Structure formats: C-alpha cells, structure tokens
Amino acid sequence: MYCKSSSIFFVPLKKLNLDDTKGRMIKKLVKNDIAVYSMHTNYDIAQGGLNDYLCELLNLKEITVLAPTDSRTFCKVIIYVPTTHLEVIREAIIRYNECTIGNYKGCTFSGQGEGSFMPLEGSKPFIGTTDRLEKVVENKIEFMAYKDEVADLIKKIKAVHPYEEMAYDVYDLVDLSEPIGIGRVGKFEVPISFEELITEIKKVFKMPYVRITQETNKPIKSVAICSGSGSDFIKQAAFKADVYITGDMQFHKGQMAKELGIPVVDIGHYASENIAIAHICAYLKENLKHLEVICSEVDGETLIIK
C-alpha cells in the first residue's frame, strides 16, 4: 500500500515521539506496511505540476515562471541506429524524453548514412562477423534533452537498441536554458473582466467566496498564480501580471499589493492545493494501470465558515 502526502514531513524530524500526533501517525503507517511519498514545493515547481495544472484549469496560455529559483540546461543527443530499428528508437525518445520545444513533444531529426565497425573476439554483434569490417545503412536521430535527464534517457534507449554497443553523441547547448521556479504567469487569449475572472475562479475551485485586496475595471489579460502561501511573491506578480491568485494573504502584504496596484485574489491555502488530488490521481491511473488508485475524499480544511 502506498500513500502520497504533502505535509507529514514538511519540517525535518530531529526526534520521534510516538505519543504525539505525528508520532502516532508514523507508528500506524509502519505497523501497517504503508509507504508514504511526501512532496510539496517540488510538485508546485515541477513542469506539468500543480501550478501548471491551475493555469490549465483557468485556460491560461503562454505560461512562464513567476519567481525563478534555478534553471535547466539542454543537450543535443544523437543516436546512431540501423535503419531497420529507426522507428523503435524514435518511439522510445518520444516516450521517455520530457523535453519539449514550445508546445511540441517528440521533436527529432534523422538523416541516413553508412556506419562501419569490426566486431572483435568476445563480442556478440547484432550484425557482422568477428574480425571482418561491416558496413551498414544507418540513421542518426537527433533531439534535444534536459541535461539532468540525459544519463537515464540513454539507459532507456539502450534497452531497445539492437546493438551490443550503442553509438551516440551528447553535446552541451551553450547559452540555452529554461527557468524553473515558483508560481506561473499566463495569458487569456481574449481579455476578460475582473468580475468574470472571479466567477471563473469560484467555479474552478468550487468556492462560494474569495477574498480580494481590491477590484479593478481594467480588462484582465495576464494572471499570476502561486499555489499555497504565495504572498512573498507579490512584487514579482505586480511586474508581470494584471491579477495575482494565491492563498494565505497577510494584512501587510495586502497593503503592499494595493500600493503596487495589483489586485490579489486569496483563494486560501487548502483550496489552491487540494485540487491537486484529481491531477495526481489521473496521472497515476494513466501510468500505473496495473494498480488500484484510490483518491482521498477527506476534507482537510482547517478553517471553516459558520
């Protein structure tokens, strides 16, 4: 049995007391052989993670990072393969390579040529005879990949490559990187009013009300969004968007938002993150078809309205 959690180890444990709430929870998990995978900010930051999902739900386009914290670099990878297995390798690249070019996945280029090699004693060649030069019609297939994923990607491609020793090249792409970080900024294809935005937010997050710092009569073209507690990023949002959506808005941060002239919509910490359950469940069901995936329906909101 496996459980995903976002908060059980939010702060590293320095000691374990089996008599307090967290200690009893851990004891119960261990006794029942339940593994817990706990993710929080890494899921918020991840490409295709929570903040990207929130942008998708609001139909935002041209998504960029709100507050960059790092960047990912790229490599050019070239795989050499006999023509008979070109499509097998292409399929593996499309399946395992997470790198996209804009909104396009599976971007490759292939060209045909002649490869030559001489199998030596002890080799087990797919094609060729020991101590005899072999010439084969081969294709080289090129694609971009994230540098931090190249090693694992090569292993997966090797697993379906016919040759005992796969020939490949990897080149760093200088001055080409992709920012990663907290929050997202997106644009509506057609600007909407502030009231229309509020109505859409209530619908998406299934909320009867939201808190706002101020209203605006200006058409809303761009929206910044940060799941959880994002009041620390108001300044970045003010420079990049017309409206900022987040949770846990503090009084003084609200004053700052007014001074900067950006309306902030506070949807609450829980509402902005709990919506992730549907996203995670859909992903697990699609990729782990042999397992039963049960989505929690527990209401974990700590603040209620009376």
Backbone bond lengths (Angstrom), bond angles and torsions (degrees), N, CA, C in turn:
res aa  C-N    CA-C-N  psi(-1)  N-CA   C-N-CA  omega(-1)  CA-C   N-CA-C  phi
1 M - - - 1.462 - - 1.523 109.22 -
2 Y 1.295 116.03 147.17 1.464 121.55 -173.46 1.520 109.14 -139.21
3 C 1.330 115.67 141.86 1.467 119.95 -178.29 1.519 109.25 -134.74
4 K 1.329 117.00 134.40 1.462 121.87 174.78 1.508 108.58 -97.61
5 S 1.349 116.11 131.76 1.460 120.76 179.55 1.506 109.32 -135.53
6 S 1.340 116.80 149.55 1.463 120.12 -179.79 1.523 112.60 -109.84
7 S 1.336 117.91 -4.42 1.457 116.82 -171.55 1.511 115.87 -139.50
8 I 1.332 119.51 -8.55 1.455 119.51 -173.70 1.533 111.91 -61.57
9 F 1.343 117.08 -33.19 1.464 120.81 177.00 1.521 110.30 -120.29
10 F 1.327 116.75 42.70 1.463 120.51 -178.65 1.521 110.75 -60.64
11 V 1.356 117.09 -37.24 1.457 123.29 174.58 1.527 107.55 -113.50
12 P 1.349 118.93 130.65 1.468 120.88 -178.84 1.527 111.89 -54.23
13 L 1.342 115.79 138.31 1.459 120.78 179.56 1.520 110.99 -82.26
14 K 1.328 116.80 127.10 1.464 121.94 175.39 1.519 110.86 -98.28
15 K 1.333 116.57 -21.62 1.460 121.55 175.55 1.516 108.02 -153.45
16 L 1.331 115.41 161.48 1.456 120.72 -178.06 1.520 109.59 -124.58
17 N 1.318 115.44 118.40 1.455 121.84 177.95 1.528 107.85 -111.27
18 L 1.317 117.06 110.30 1.455 120.90 -175.65 1.523 113.12 -73.02
19 D 1.330 116.99 -1.98 1.464 120.67 179.98 1.529 113.17 -96.91
20 D 1.343 117.80 -14.79 1.464 118.15 178.32 1.532 109.57 -92.13
21 T 1.338 116.60 176.56 1.466 121.18 -173.09 1.523 112.47 -59.97
22 K 1.324 116.95 -48.47 1.458 120.02 -177.97 1.520 110.89 -67.64
23 G 1.336 116.50 -39.72 1.459 120.56 179.32 1.518 111.92 -62.21
24 R 1.334 116.66 -42.28 1.472 120.37 178.81 1.525 110.93 -64.97
25 M 1.332 115.69 -36.31 1.460 120.08 178.55 1.526 110.84 -64.52
26 I 1.317 116.36 -45.45 1.468 120.82 -179.61 1.523 110.31 -64.68
27 K 1.325 116.66 -42.06 1.466 120.90 178.64 1.520 110.88 -59.64
28 K 1.327 116.37 -43.11 1.461 120.86 -179.70 1.523 111.32 -65.04
29 L 1.337 117.11 -40.57 1.461 121.01 177.94 1.522 111.53 -62.40
30 V 1.328 116.03 -45.18 1.465 121.06 -178.68 1.524 110.55 -64.18
31 K 1.326 117.41 -46.14 1.462 121.61 -177.41 1.522 111.65 -63.86
32 N 1.317 117.10 -27.82 1.463 120.79 -178.41 1.529 113.04 -101.91
33 D 1.334 116.45 13.62 1.475 121.79 176.85 1.523 112.70 53.57
34 I 1.329 115.83 45.16 1.460 121.14 177.81 1.524 109.58 -105.04
35 A 1.329 116.48 119.97 1.467 121.47 177.00 1.523 108.91 -86.56
36 V 1.315 116.83 139.21 1.465 122.20 -179.78 1.517 109.82 -117.64
37 Y 1.316 115.64 126.44 1.466 120.50 172.68 1.518 106.86 -107.18
38 S 1.310 117.13 114.04 1.460 121.04 -174.75 1.525 110.14 -107.03
39 M 1.331 116.44 120.72 1.461 120.47 177.94 1.519 108.41 -133.96
40 H 1.321 114.92 144.63 1.464 118.56 -178.63 1.521 108.66 -139.26
41 T 1.336 117.15 -92.99 1.466 119.94 -176.16 1.524 112.23 -62.65
42 N 1.345 116.87 -31.56 1.469 118.12 179.66 1.528 111.44 -63.88
43 Y 1.331 117.93 -32.64 1.466 121.16 176.82 1.531 110.48 -75.05
44 D 1.329 116.54 -32.77 1.469 120.09 176.73 1.530 110.59 -65.25
45 I 1.332 115.88 -40.90 1.461 121.79 -174.56 1.533 112.26 -80.40
46 A 1.322 116.87 -32.67 1.461 121.97 -170.63 1.526 113.19 -55.03
47 Q 1.319 115.44 142.25 1.458 120.53 173.43 1.525 108.56 -64.09
48 G 1.316 116.41 126.30 1.452 120.30 -174.93 1.516 112.96 82.11
49 G 1.340 116.85 6.08 1.458 122.04 -179.44 1.513 112.63 -83.67
50 L 1.346 115.52 -154.27 1.450 120.32 -170.62 1.523 113.63 -61.44
51 N 1.325 117.97 -48.16 1.465 119.30 -176.77 1.528 112.31 -66.39
52 D 1.316 116.78 -34.89 1.467 119.30 174.38 1.524 110.38 -66.01
53 Y 1.332 116.27 -37.42 1.464 120.50 178.34 1.528 111.05 -65.01
54 L 1.333 117.03 -40.18 1.455 120.29 178.52 1.527 110.84 -63.98
55 C 1.323 116.38 -39.28 1.468 120.22 176.15 1.524 111.06 -62.83
56 E 1.325 115.41 -39.54 1.468 120.51 178.86 1.531 110.45 -62.62
57 L 1.332 116.52 -43.08 1.466 120.56 -179.24 1.523 112.01 -64.29
58 L 1.327 116.23 -31.11 1.467 120.58 179.78 1.531 112.26 -91.10
59 N 1.347 116.03 4.00 1.476 121.97 178.48 1.530 112.50 61.26
60 L 1.328 115.86 38.20 1.462 120.62 176.60 1.528 109.79 -86.39
61 K 1.323 115.87 146.26 1.459 121.75 -178.77 1.535 109.65 -121.50
62 E 1.340 115.76 174.11 1.474 122.45 177.66 1.534 110.59 51.98
63 I 1.295 116.89 54.83 1.459 123.00 -173.44 1.527 111.36 -73.58
64 T 1.337 116.16 132.13 1.459 122.98 174.38 1.524 109.13 -131.45
65 V 1.328 116.87 169.13 1.467 121.99 -178.60 1.525 109.74 -81.67
66 L 1.325 116.43 136.44 1.464 121.36 179.12 1.530 111.22 -74.17
67 A 1.325 117.14 -55.14 1.473 121.61 -176.52 1.524 109.17 -128.26
68 P 1.341 118.67 92.14 1.466 121.27 -178.95 1.522 112.26 -60.49
69 T 1.329 116.36 137.59 1.462 122.17 176.28 1.524 111.70 -118.21
70 D 1.330 117.17 -17.45 1.456 121.76 -178.70 1.524 107.77 -165.90
71 S 1.304 116.88 -172.32 1.461 120.23 176.47 1.519 109.70 -148.29
72 R 1.333 115.30 155.88 1.463 120.90 176.99 1.520 107.87 -110.49
73 T 1.330 115.71 136.47 1.459 121.17 179.34 1.520 109.96 -98.66
74 F 1.338 115.18 163.12 1.453 121.17 -174.23 1.521 112.05 -116.78
75 C 1.317 115.30 157.04 1.466 122.68 173.10 1.525 109.03 -128.88
76 K 1.321 115.22 155.31 1.465 121.15 168.29 1.530 106.16 -101.37
77 V 1.323 115.82 126.14 1.462 121.42 -179.41 1.525 108.44 -114.20
78 I 1.334 115.81 135.43 1.464 121.47 177.61 1.525 108.03 -124.84
79 I 1.324 116.46 123.39 1.458 122.59 178.62 1.527 108.77 -111.35
80 Y 1.338 116.59 133.26 1.463 121.50 177.79 1.529 108.32 -102.37
81 V 1.341 116.55 128.82 1.466 120.73 -171.87 1.524 109.30 -148.03
82 P 1.344 117.82 143.19 1.471 118.37 175.15 1.527 109.33 -62.10
83 T 1.324 115.37 146.47 1.464 120.94 -175.02 1.530 112.37 -54.63
84 T 1.322 116.37 -31.33 1.470 120.60 -178.52 1.529 112.51 -63.18
85 H 1.335 117.70 -22.28 1.459 121.06 -175.44 1.533 112.52 -117.29
86 L 1.338 116.05 14.81 1.466 119.68 -177.72 1.537 111.51 -58.45
87 E 1.322 117.25 -47.21 1.463 119.78 -175.32 1.524 112.15 -70.74
88 V 1.334 116.93 -28.85 1.471 119.97 175.73 1.520 110.19 -62.94
89 I 1.325 115.58 -44.06 1.468 120.70 179.54 1.519 110.46 -69.35
90 R 1.329 117.54 -40.03 1.469 120.56 178.57 1.537 110.42 -60.76
91 E 1.315 116.46 -42.57 1.461 120.37 179.05 1.528 111.64 -62.30
92 A 1.336 116.40 -38.56 1.466 120.19 178.33 1.526 110.86 -65.95
93 I 1.326 116.32 -40.04 1.464 120.74 178.28 1.528 110.06 -62.72
94 I 1.321 116.49 -46.57 1.464 120.65 -179.76 1.525 110.58 -62.10
95 R 1.317 116.41 -38.84 1.467 120.38 -176.87 1.525 112.74 -71.98
96 Y 1.323 117.00 -42.09 1.467 119.75 -170.15 1.528 114.89 -103.06
97 N 1.323 118.91 -19.11 1.460 120.22 -177.69 1.532 109.87 -82.23
98 E 1.321 116.51 116.86 1.462 121.31 -177.38 1.537 112.62 -83.79
99 C 1.315 116.50 -11.43 1.468 120.38 -176.81 1.525 110.47 -72.63
100 T 1.319 115.49 134.67 1.461 121.20 175.88 1.526 108.90 -121.14
101 I 1.309 116.28 160.30 1.459 121.93 172.02 1.520 106.24 -113.10
102 G 1.323 115.65 101.49 1.460 120.07 -171.88 1.517 109.46 64.19
103 N 1.311 116.87 -125.36 1.455 121.85 178.53 1.534 112.12 -100.02
104 Y 1.336 116.24 25.53 1.453 120.21 -177.84 1.527 111.02 -118.09
105 K 1.336 115.70 131.16 1.455 123.04 178.17 1.518 109.18 -112.09
106 G 1.337 116.29 156.47 1.457 120.26 176.92 1.509 113.70 72.14
107 C 1.334 116.76 32.50 1.469 120.78 -178.74 1.531 109.95 -80.81
108 T 1.323 117.39 113.52 1.465 122.15 179.01 1.523 109.66 -136.18
109 F 1.334 114.62 162.74 1.466 120.82 172.36 1.519 106.88 -136.43
110 S 1.329 116.96 134.91 1.463 119.90 180.00 1.521 110.39 -128.14
111 G 1.303 114.58 148.68 1.453 121.58 177.09 1.520 109.59 -142.69
112 Q 1.322 117.70 149.49 1.463 121.87 -174.37 1.518 111.49 -101.32
113 G 1.333 114.41 146.78 1.461 120.49 177.68 1.515 109.77 -162.22
114 E 1.340 115.79 -166.49 1.464 120.75 -179.32 1.519 109.75 -114.92
115 G 1.331 115.20 125.82 1.457 120.36 175.61 1.514 109.65 -104.63
116 S 1.335 116.44 146.90 1.469 119.39 178.90 1.516 109.81 -134.59
117 F 1.331 116.52 147.94 1.467 122.44 179.27 1.519 108.58 -164.55
118 M 1.335 114.64 159.07 1.456 120.48 178.06 1.530 108.63 -125.94
119 P 1.320 118.60 110.14 1.465 121.01 177.57 1.532 110.69 -63.33
120 L 1.323 116.70 134.32 1.454 121.93 179.04 1.525 110.23 -101.05
121 E 1.312 115.23 169.94 1.460 120.17 -179.59 1.534 110.07 -59.55
122 G 1.317 116.83 133.58 1.457 121.59 -178.88 1.516 113.33 97.08
123 S 1.341 117.14 -12.02 1.465 120.71 179.26 1.524 110.50 -81.41
124 K 1.328 115.26 160.77 1.461 121.73 177.09 1.526 108.03 -127.53
125 P 1.323 116.74 73.90 1.472 120.42 -172.65 1.529 113.21 -69.32
126 F 1.323 115.31 142.82 1.464 121.93 172.94 1.520 109.20 -70.78
127 I 1.332 114.87 -35.69 1.461 122.51 177.08 1.529 107.24 -134.34
128 G 1.319 118.22 139.04 1.456 120.29 172.58 1.517 113.86 112.59
129 T 1.353 113.91 169.88 1.458 122.66 -177.74 1.522 109.51 -126.08
130 T 1.319 117.05 145.06 1.462 122.53 -177.85 1.530 111.02 -54.92
131 D 1.347 115.52 134.51 1.468 124.52 176.38 1.529 113.51 63.28
132 R 1.304 116.08 22.43 1.464 119.27 178.36 1.535 108.70 -129.93
133 L 1.341 116.01 128.86 1.455 120.49 -179.57 1.519 110.33 -65.57
134 E 1.335 114.72 127.13 1.461 120.56 -179.79 1.528 109.17 -112.09
135 K 1.327 116.91 135.94 1.464 122.27 175.97 1.523 108.42 -118.01
136 V 1.341 114.88 128.39 1.465 120.24 -172.80 1.524 109.62 -131.59
137 V 1.329 116.23 140.45 1.469 120.61 171.57 1.529 107.53 -72.78
138 E 1.330 115.83 116.68 1.453 120.73 -176.58 1.526 110.68 -126.73
139 N 1.298 114.44 162.02 1.461 121.56 172.36 1.522 108.75 -118.07
140 K 1.311 114.94 145.77 1.462 117.97 167.36 1.524 106.49 -107.79
141 I 1.314 115.79 133.70 1.448 120.72 -179.16 1.521 108.18 -118.57
142 E 1.334 116.16 125.07 1.467 122.54 -173.56 1.523 110.27 -110.66
143 F 1.331 114.76 147.47 1.464 119.63 177.14 1.528 109.88 -162.43
144 M 1.321 115.67 159.87 1.464 121.68 175.00 1.513 109.48 -90.79
145 A 1.354 116.25 148.10 1.459 120.86 177.52 1.519 108.79 -148.44
146 Y 1.329 115.63 156.21 1.456 119.37 173.37 1.527 108.86 -69.32
147 K 1.318 117.09 135.62 1.460 120.96 -176.62 1.523 111.84 -60.12
148 D 1.338 116.94 -37.59 1.458 119.35 -177.34 1.524 113.27 -75.00
149 E 1.339 117.69 -4.57 1.459 121.27 178.87 1.525 112.80 -112.35
150 V 1.335 117.01 -4.00 1.465 120.11 -172.46 1.524 112.54 -61.40
151 A 1.328 117.76 -45.81 1.467 120.48 -175.99 1.526 111.33 -59.51
152 D 1.316 116.96 -45.36 1.464 120.48 179.85 1.522 110.98 -69.06
153 L 1.322 116.33 -36.82 1.460 121.22 179.47 1.527 111.17 -64.07
154 I 1.339 116.84 -42.12 1.468 121.50 178.53 1.524 110.68 -61.30
155 K 1.340 117.42 -41.34 1.469 121.10 178.82 1.524 111.20 -59.85
156 K 1.334 116.32 -41.91 1.461 120.16 -178.07 1.526 111.44 -70.24
157 I 1.320 116.64 -35.01 1.466 119.41 178.32 1.526 110.37 -71.54
158 K 1.338 116.19 -38.76 1.464 120.00 177.75 1.525 111.78 -58.80
159 A 1.332 115.75 -33.13 1.463 120.35 -176.89 1.525 112.78 -63.72
160 V 1.338 117.80 -22.26 1.471 120.69 -179.79 1.532 111.78 -115.08
161 H 1.317 117.09 0.41 1.470 120.76 178.57 1.520 109.21 -78.89
162 P 1.326 118.45 138.50 1.472 120.24 -175.26 1.525 114.28 -73.90
163 Y 1.336 118.02 -24.47 1.457 120.03 -174.46 1.529 112.23 -78.17
164 E 1.310 115.14 147.51 1.471 120.76 174.59 1.526 110.37 -64.13
165 E 1.320 116.62 -39.60 1.468 122.43 177.17 1.526 107.68 -121.96
166 M 1.319 116.60 107.03 1.461 120.80 -178.53 1.534 109.88 -80.08
167 A 1.324 116.53 129.26 1.464 121.30 176.74 1.533 108.96 -89.72
168 Y 1.324 116.11 132.75 1.470 119.91 179.82 1.518 110.05 -157.20
169 D 1.310 116.47 158.91 1.463 123.58 176.70 1.524 108.67 -125.85
170 V 1.334 116.01 146.09 1.459 121.56 175.22 1.526 108.01 -132.31
171 Y 1.335 117.65 125.11 1.455 122.70 -179.62 1.524 109.84 -123.43
172 D 1.328 116.48 134.05 1.462 120.19 172.89 1.522 109.40 -69.70
173 L 1.321 116.55 137.49 1.460 121.81 175.53 1.526 107.58 -96.68
174 V 1.306 116.33 103.38 1.463 122.87 -174.15 1.528 110.52 -69.71
175 D 1.337 115.43 141.41 1.475 122.89 176.22 1.528 113.13 61.27
176 L 1.316 116.93 25.52 1.458 120.53 175.80 1.525 108.16 -127.69
177 S 1.313 116.58 114.69 1.461 120.71 -178.46 1.524 109.85 -147.02
178 E 1.324 115.12 165.92 1.458 121.72 -179.49 1.520 108.73 -125.98
179 P 1.333 118.81 123.49 1.467 119.52 -179.24 1.514 111.77 -68.52
180 I 1.321 116.02 144.27 1.455 121.87 171.58 1.523 107.12 -125.83
181 G 1.306 117.34 151.82 1.453 118.22 -178.51 1.514 112.90 170.26
182 I 1.306 115.27 -164.46 1.454 123.13 -172.59 1.525 110.87 -91.76
183 G 1.329 115.97 137.77 1.459 121.13 175.56 1.516 113.54 74.51
184 R 1.318 115.05 168.47 1.457 121.64 179.51 1.528 110.00 -139.24
185 V 1.324 115.49 158.44 1.457 122.66 173.15 1.524 106.79 -128.16
186 G 1.335 116.32 130.64 1.450 120.39 -179.99 1.515 111.32 -138.03
187 K 1.319 115.40 169.58 1.462 120.48 -177.06 1.527 110.80 -125.45
188 F 1.329 115.40 146.16 1.453 121.16 171.09 1.522 108.33 -81.80
189 E 1.313 116.32 142.89 1.465 119.74 177.17 1.520 110.68 -63.94
190 V 1.343 115.47 -35.05 1.468 121.95 176.29 1.529 106.94 -129.24
191 P 1.336 118.38 125.18 1.475 120.51 -179.48 1.530 111.65 -55.20
192 I 1.335 116.09 145.78 1.462 121.22 177.44 1.520 109.08 -124.93
193 S 1.320 116.34 167.20 1.462 120.20 178.74 1.522 109.98 -79.78
194 F 1.322 115.39 163.41 1.462 120.55 178.42 1.530 110.42 -62.29
195 E 1.306 117.56 -39.84 1.462 121.41 179.42 1.529 111.05 -64.81
196 E 1.327 116.32 -39.33 1.469 119.28 177.34 1.519 110.76 -64.29
197 L 1.319 116.49 -37.46 1.458 120.72 178.28 1.527 110.78 -64.39
198 I 1.324 117.16 -45.50 1.460 121.15 179.61 1.528 110.29 -60.41
199 T 1.322 116.82 -42.74 1.461 121.06 178.69 1.523 111.09 -61.02
200 E 1.339 116.64 -42.07 1.461 121.32 -180.00 1.524 110.97 -67.27
201 I 1.324 117.25 -40.10 1.468 121.43 178.83 1.527 110.66 -61.64
202 K 1.333 116.88 -45.46 1.468 120.71 178.57 1.527 111.21 -60.29
203 K 1.330 115.42 -38.05 1.460 120.48 -179.63 1.523 111.11 -68.67
204 V 1.327 117.07 -47.52 1.464 121.92 -177.00 1.524 111.47 -64.79
205 F 1.332 116.22 -44.82 1.464 120.10 -175.39 1.529 113.18 -94.16
206 K 1.337 115.76 4.58 1.463 121.29 177.47 1.530 111.24 52.45
207 M 1.331 114.74 54.81 1.455 121.61 -177.63 1.527 110.70 -120.15
208 P 1.334 117.83 138.74 1.463 120.18 177.66 1.527 112.57 -77.32
209 Y 1.330 116.06 -19.25 1.463 119.61 -179.05 1.531 109.18 -157.31
210 V 1.332 116.75 162.97 1.466 123.28 172.07 1.526 107.80 -136.51
211 R 1.304 116.89 162.08 1.463 121.24 174.05 1.530 108.60 -101.34
212 I 1.315 117.09 141.34 1.462 120.86 178.29 1.532 109.29 -132.19
213 T 1.315 115.58 151.55 1.465 119.69 178.67 1.520 110.99 -84.68
214 Q 1.333 116.92 -29.57 1.452 121.54 179.90 1.524 109.19 -169.49
215 E 1.300 116.88 163.20 1.458 121.84 176.31 1.524 109.43 -102.64
216 T 1.313 115.33 169.58 1.457 119.82 177.22 1.527 109.66 -149.75
217 N 1.320 115.56 145.98 1.459 120.92 176.38 1.530 111.83 -95.41
218 K 1.322 116.00 -3.90 1.460 119.95 -178.67 1.526 110.42 -74.39
219 P 1.333 117.88 143.28 1.472 120.50 175.04 1.529 109.93 -61.43
220 I 1.322 116.27 139.62 1.462 121.35 -178.65 1.528 109.21 -95.08
221 K 1.327 115.11 113.14 1.456 120.81 178.53 1.531 110.91 -103.47
222 S 1.321 117.09 -42.94 1.465 120.76 -176.13 1.524 110.58 -120.71
223 V 1.333 115.62 144.70 1.464 122.31 -177.88 1.522 109.46 -132.80
224 A 1.338 115.66 131.35 1.464 121.12 171.80 1.519 107.67 -99.93
225 I 1.325 116.57 143.51 1.460 119.83 -178.16 1.523 109.92 -143.93
226 C 1.337 115.66 138.65 1.462 121.40 177.83 1.521 108.06 -142.93
227 S 1.311 116.90 116.86 1.456 121.01 -179.78 1.525 110.46 -67.77
228 G 1.338 115.44 156.02 1.458 120.04 178.27 1.512 112.42 75.23
229 S 1.322 115.06 -135.45 1.464 121.57 -177.86 1.517 109.76 -100.55
230 G 1.342 117.12 100.34 1.459 120.08 -173.02 1.504 115.26 -117.92
231 S 1.336 117.58 21.83 1.463 119.58 -176.27 1.528 113.01 -67.80
232 D 1.335 117.54 -16.79 1.466 120.48 179.49 1.530 112.18 -73.16
233 F 1.330 117.31 -8.26 1.469 119.83 -174.17 1.522 112.46 -114.24
234 I 1.330 116.03 24.20 1.467 120.44 -179.79 1.526 111.20 -63.29
235 K 1.334 117.46 -41.72 1.462 119.99 -178.62 1.525 111.09 -61.05
236 Q 1.339 116.47 -45.18 1.471 118.89 178.64 1.522 110.75 -61.91
237 A 1.337 115.86 -40.39 1.465 119.60 -179.94 1.523 111.41 -64.48
238 A 1.344 116.56 -39.16 1.465 121.07 -177.85 1.525 111.82 -62.85
239 F 1.330 117.05 -31.18 1.463 120.49 -179.16 1.528 112.55 -85.18
240 K 1.343 116.29 -14.99 1.463 118.52 -172.16 1.524 114.86 -117.34
241 A 1.346 118.50 -15.11 1.461 119.23 -171.55 1.522 112.13 -144.23
242 D 1.328 114.83 167.47 1.465 121.40 177.62 1.521 111.58 -87.60
243 V 1.337 116.93 -28.03 1.467 122.89 -178.43 1.522 108.29 -143.40
244 Y 1.330 115.99 149.01 1.467 121.48 178.59 1.522 109.39 -121.46
245 I 1.333 117.29 127.90 1.463 123.08 177.86 1.518 109.04 -111.16
246 T 1.330 117.34 124.54 1.462 120.94 178.67 1.523 109.03 -160.28
247 G 1.326 116.94 -163.87 1.457 121.79 178.64 1.513 111.25 -134.02
248 D 1.338 115.97 172.59 1.471 122.55 176.62 1.520 112.96 57.16
249 M 1.313 117.51 43.54 1.459 120.03 179.17 1.532 110.89 -70.15
250 Q 1.328 115.98 123.34 1.462 122.10 -179.83 1.531 109.96 -91.51
251 F 1.329 116.15 157.09 1.461 121.73 -174.82 1.526 112.05 -55.97
252 H 1.327 116.78 -52.18 1.465 119.89 -176.40 1.529 111.99 -69.54
253 K 1.333 116.81 -30.40 1.464 119.00 175.76 1.531 110.03 -69.83
254 G 1.349 115.50 -32.36 1.458 119.45 175.11 1.514 111.81 -64.75
255 Q 1.329 116.17 -38.98 1.468 120.45 175.59 1.522 110.80 -62.20
256 M 1.327 116.07 -41.55 1.458 120.49 178.52 1.522 110.91 -61.16
257 A 1.339 116.20 -41.68 1.459 120.55 179.71 1.524 110.86 -60.55
258 K 1.336 116.61 -41.49 1.468 120.19 178.51 1.526 111.01 -63.92
259 E 1.333 116.27 -41.63 1.458 120.33 179.42 1.534 111.25 -63.61
260 L 1.324 115.71 -36.16 1.459 120.54 -179.59 1.529 111.97 -82.44
261 G 1.323 116.56 -12.56 1.460 120.90 175.90 1.509 115.23 80.04
262 I 1.336 117.47 23.47 1.464 118.93 178.30 1.528 109.96 -114.55
263 P 1.327 118.39 122.80 1.468 120.50 175.12 1.529 110.35 -66.84
264 V 1.317 116.16 133.67 1.464 121.34 176.42 1.522 108.50 -112.67
265 V 1.320 115.86 129.60 1.456 122.14 176.54 1.527 107.72 -103.86
266 D 1.328 116.43 113.67 1.465 121.94 -178.47 1.524 108.34 -95.00
267 I 1.332 116.64 108.65 1.462 120.79 179.88 1.522 111.94 -97.66
268 G 1.337 116.13 2.71 1.457 119.67 179.73 1.518 112.22 88.69
269 H 1.312 115.89 150.01 1.470 121.61 -178.20 1.533 110.82 -64.35
270 Y 1.322 116.01 -49.21 1.464 120.31 -174.17 1.524 112.57 -65.17
271 A 1.322 116.95 -46.81 1.466 120.33 -176.93 1.523 112.01 -62.09
272 S 1.335 116.53 -34.53 1.462 119.98 -177.63 1.523 112.57 -75.07
273 E 1.339 117.50 -16.64 1.466 120.61 -177.74 1.525 112.92 -111.84
274 N 1.323 117.70 -33.99 1.454 120.65 -178.09 1.519 112.02 -60.61
275 I 1.310 116.47 -27.26 1.469 121.34 179.99 1.528 111.26 -64.03
276 A 1.331 116.57 -14.58 1.463 121.33 179.66 1.520 112.48 -67.37
277 I 1.332 117.97 -23.85 1.463 120.62 -176.45 1.527 110.79 -56.59
278 A 1.317 117.02 -46.32 1.465 120.65 -179.42 1.523 111.04 -61.90
279 H 1.334 116.45 -38.77 1.461 121.88 -179.40 1.523 111.04 -66.07
280 I 1.328 116.61 -46.58 1.465 121.55 -178.95 1.521 110.58 -66.45
281 C 1.331 116.76 -43.63 1.462 120.71 -179.61 1.524 111.77 -61.20
282 A 1.322 116.33 -43.06 1.464 120.13 179.18 1.523 111.03 -61.59
283 Y 1.334 116.32 -40.46 1.470 120.83 179.42 1.525 110.73 -65.16
284 L 1.340 116.91 -46.41 1.462 120.89 -178.41 1.524 111.45 -64.45
285 K 1.326 117.22 -41.51 1.460 120.43 179.72 1.520 111.67 -64.49
286 E 1.332 116.38 -34.16 1.458 120.89 -179.64 1.524 111.38 -73.72
287 N 1.326 117.30 -36.50 1.467 120.98 -173.34 1.521 114.73 -101.82
288 L 1.328 117.78 -12.62 1.466 121.14 178.62 1.529 108.60 -126.91
289 K 1.311 115.67 62.51 1.460 120.80 -173.86 1.523 112.77 -64.51
290 H 1.329 117.23 -20.68 1.465 120.40 -178.17 1.529 112.23 -83.79
291 L 1.342 117.33 -4.22 1.456 120.97 -178.89 1.527 111.14 -114.59
292 E 1.329 115.26 150.82 1.456 120.22 173.33 1.523 108.48 -85.06
293 V 1.307 116.67 127.44 1.464 121.79 179.73 1.528 108.27 -111.95
294 I 1.319 116.25 120.92 1.461 121.81 -179.73 1.524 108.52 -110.71
295 C 1.306 116.56 122.57 1.459 121.36 -178.50 1.524 110.05 -93.45
296 S 1.319 116.33 129.27 1.459 120.91 -179.66 1.530 111.26 -64.91
297 E 1.312 115.54 139.62 1.456 121.67 175.61 1.531 110.78 -115.72
298 V 1.335 116.22 13.92 1.459 121.09 -179.88 1.524 109.87 -71.43
299 D 1.303 117.60 134.29 1.463 122.63 176.24 1.524 107.83 -87.32
300 G 1.327 116.39 108.08 1.457 121.10 -176.92 1.517 113.97 -98.09
301 E 1.327 118.17 11.34 1.468 121.17 178.88 1.536 109.87 -61.28
302 T 1.340 115.53 131.36 1.464 119.71 -179.32 1.525 112.16 -92.45
303 L 1.334 117.06 -14.97 1.469 120.79 179.48 1.523 109.11 -116.33
304 I 1.335 117.56 130.43 1.443 121.22 -179.44 1.527 110.04 -122.38
305 I 1.309 114.92 157.89 1.466 120.88 178.89 1.528 109.02 -102.85
306 K 1.322 117.14 132.99 1.467 121.98 178.68 1.530 109.66 -119.85
